[in-house]
Amino acid sequence: MQHESSLHSEIQRLTRRVALDPDNPALYIQRGMVSFQLGEIAPAIADFDRAEHLNPALTPSLWQRGIAYYYAGRFEEGAHQFEIDLTVNGHDVEETVWRYLCQAQTQGVPAARAGLLPVRQDPRPVMGWVYQLFAGTCDAEVVIAQHRDSGRRDRFYSQLYVGLYYEAAREEERACHYITQAAEMQVWEDYMGWVARVHQRLRGWDKR
């Protein structure tokens, strides 16, 4: 796959830069993100941890590590990461939804929903619908229908988060359907597009 070849090349480039500038936390974050895009979760987390070690002030900004924790099955650490993130970014629906997703895996959906944190005002309309879905005030089908004729980015986000919603609810077939739809849109310019692809591959849904 052409994208994977370029990602491996990017890992090599960043590794050379790290060797020349080993105390630069930004380089570890960049390499961690590329490792994640390749589905290499443990190396990604190690790089995010290294960046935090070099600059502890980065902790509230390491949302990428929170997502990696989810795929590593480190759900309590993931939930904690997103709680910290929300102390500095209370306008982001995605942060509170990912906290919900982590908590749902360890505590169940009712507890995760009861603990869903309020979001002041995410400027993205699609995220307003996503929040309603996870809060239990609208159905998944409504979220999909609302964005069926929207732009590519909004359609992608509706598919991705509906898929994640169904995974939290342990409805694997529906989760697979929507995550696969999101992954096949190939939104490579957006990190979350890679999240959809990594999710599909780690679950083995790309082989179906």
Secondary structure, DSSP 8 states (H G I E B T S, - for coil): -HHHHHHHHHHHHHHHHHHH-TT-HHHHHHHHHHHHHTT-HHHHHHHHHHHHHH-GGGGGG-HHHHHHHHHHT-HHHHHHHHHHHHTT-TT-HHHHHHHHHHHHHHH-HHHHHHT----S--S-HHHHHHHHHHHTSS-HHHHHHHTTTS-HHHHHHHHHHHHHHHHHTT-HHHHHHHHHHHHHT--TTSHHHHHHHHHHHHTTGGG-
